[in-house]
Every structure is written in structure tokens, then in C-alpha cells.
Amino acid sequence: MRPPRYVHVAVNYTQVVDLQAVQQAIELEAVDWMRYAPNCYILWTASELTTIAGRLLVPASLSRFSC
């Protein structure tokens, strides 16, 4: 496992999204996190970006985001 680092996650909402599902996905992968805008988060995580992406895309039905 890699050491933890900061990861910026920006979600592009093109449809109605369950924000609780997004938050739950983030909580599963981040040791700590903060939301600083309606669609932007900073995570302290050791997870790989592909893992975070998979958690966010499926339960929240997101079509696009960037890390």
C-alpha cells in the first residue's frame, strides 16, 4: 500500500446526483476529507485513483469526474 497523500476530486454534475452516495464513497477511501465547493473535495488517502474513481462512478451514477 502506498503512503497517504492529498488527492483533489472534482465532480462534474450533469444530472441529479445523490450527494450522500458520493460522500459515502469518499468516506470508504479517505482517511480524512473536506468538501470546499459544491463539486470539489480534497481527500487524504492511500487509495489508488482508479479505486476512488470506481467507488464514485458506480453508486452515484456519475458520468465524469477528475482526480
N, C-alpha and C positions, 0 to 999 in steps of 0.2 A: 504494500500500500504506500502511496506517495505521501509526503508530508502535507499538512493542510496549507491552503493558500487562499487568497481572495479571488472570487470569481464574480464578474458582473453579468447579470442576466437581464436582458430587456425582452419583454413580451410584446408582440405586435397583435393587438386585439382587433380582429376583423369580423368578429361575431360576438355574441353574448357568451361570456366565459364564466364558469363557476370559480370565483376567486378563492373560495375555501379549498377547492381541489388543487389549485395552484399552490396555495400556502401549505397544504398537507404534503404535496410532492417535494417542496423545498425543505420542509422540516425533516423529511426522511433522509435527505442527502447532506444537509448542512449542520455543522456543529453549532453555528450561530448565524444569524442573518438579519438584515434590515431592509425594509422597503422605503425608498426615498422619493418615489414618484408613483403615480398610479400603475405604471407598467415596468418599473425598474427595481431590481433587487441587487444587493451585494451579499454574497454568501462567503462564509469561512468554511471551507470544505476540503476534504481529501479525496472526494469522488472525482472520477473522470468526467469530462464534459459530455461524452456520449451517454453516460449513465444518467446524468442530470437531464439531458435532452429527452431521453426515453421516458423518464418519470413525468416530465412536463407535457409532452406531446400527447400521450395516451389518455390520462384521466381528464385533462382539461379540454381535450379536443382542439388543441391549438394547431394552427397550420404552419406557423413560422415564429421563430424567436432567435435571438443571438446571445452567445456567451462570450 
